[in-house]
Structures are given as C-alpha cells and as structure tokens.
C-alpha cells in the first residue's frame, strides 16, 4: 500500500521490486534528545536510549562515550544535557511556575 501511494507521487518507483522492508518502534523522548549517562536511581545502571531514529548514525560515538563513562567513571564528551534526571529538574520548574 505504501509503495502504491509513493508511486502516485513518483511514477518511476512503480517499477521497483521491493524485496525487503523494515518496521519498528522509534524511541522519541519528550524533548527530542536522547538519554545518556548514569541512572539517577539505580547504582551501576547506565542509559543510552531515545535516539529518535538516529541510533545507527550515532551508535559508534555513543558506544565510545558510554564505554568510557562505564569503565573510567567519567567521559571527555559532555553528557550533562542528556542526563535522565533533566526531566525531574524540568518538572520542578513547571511545578514552581518558573517554566514558560
């Protein structure tokens, strides 16, 4: 059905033989940024999710950064903007009326 819909816009694609397709869930996070770093609640747990379809492109760099963080306890790549507890801070702002 999707190929027929696309063929209406791009007739040449009607001649394409589709041999394989992929379907899956996209991991979107409320602020559209991934979550990376230590868990805010569980010692020894690390997060790396919510890449909104960009995981394949970012995978090598994310793997390198997470491996460094997990093995050394620190990371040269700044990860603060991707911390899981950023949502808690945002929620506190909203509750206090400071957020727009």
N, C-alpha and C positions, 0 to 999 in steps of 0.2 A: 504494500500500500504506500509506503514512504517513497519507494522508487518511482511509482506512477505519479505521485504528487510532484516530485522533483522533475520528472520528465516533462511535465506541463510547462515548467519554467525553463528547462534546458533540454530540448528535444533530443539532442545527440546522446544523452545519457540513457535513453530508452534501449540503446543497442548494447549496453554494458551487461555482462554476465556477472551477477553477484554470486560469489562462491562462499563467502563467509561474512558474518556480521557479528557485532558485539553489542551487548547491552549490559548495563549495570547501574548501580546507585552512585550518585555524586555526593560527596561529603561536604556540604556547604555549612559554614558556621555563620552565626548571626551577623558578624562584622565583616564577613567575606575574607578573613585572614586565617591562615592555618593555626593550629595549636601545636606548639613545640616546647619541650622542656620537661622539668620535673613535675610530678603530680603535686598538687597543693595539699593533698590529704593522705597519700599513701607512700611511705618511705620505700625507695627502690623502684618505684614505678615512673616511667618516662612516657611522655606523649609525643606523637608525631602523626597528626591527622587533620582532616578538613582542608585538603588542598584543592578542592573545587575543580577537579579535572586536570590539574596541573602537576599531579604527582609524578607522572613519567618524566616530565621535563626537570622537575626539581629533585627527583629521587637521589641522584648521586650526591648533590650538595647537602641535602637533608641527612642522608646517611652518614656523610663525613662529619657534619656538625653534631649529630646525635651520638655517634661513636666517640667523638672527642669528649663530649659532656659526660657520657656514661663512664668512660674509662678514666678520665682525669678529674672529673668534678667541676670542670669549667669549659668554656668554649670561646675561641677567638672571635667567632661570628656572634654579633649581638643578637640575642634571642628574647630580650625583655618584652618586646612588642607582641610576642607570640605566646606569652605565658597563659596558662589555663585560668589563673586567678584574675586575669584582666576583666572577666565578666562580673566577678564579685565586686571589684572596685567600681565598675560602671553601675551596677545595681545600687551600691551605696550612694553614689552621686544622684541617681534618679530618686531614691527614697528621701534624700535630704532636700531635693528641689534644686540642686546645683546644676543639673544637666538641662540642656535646652530641649 
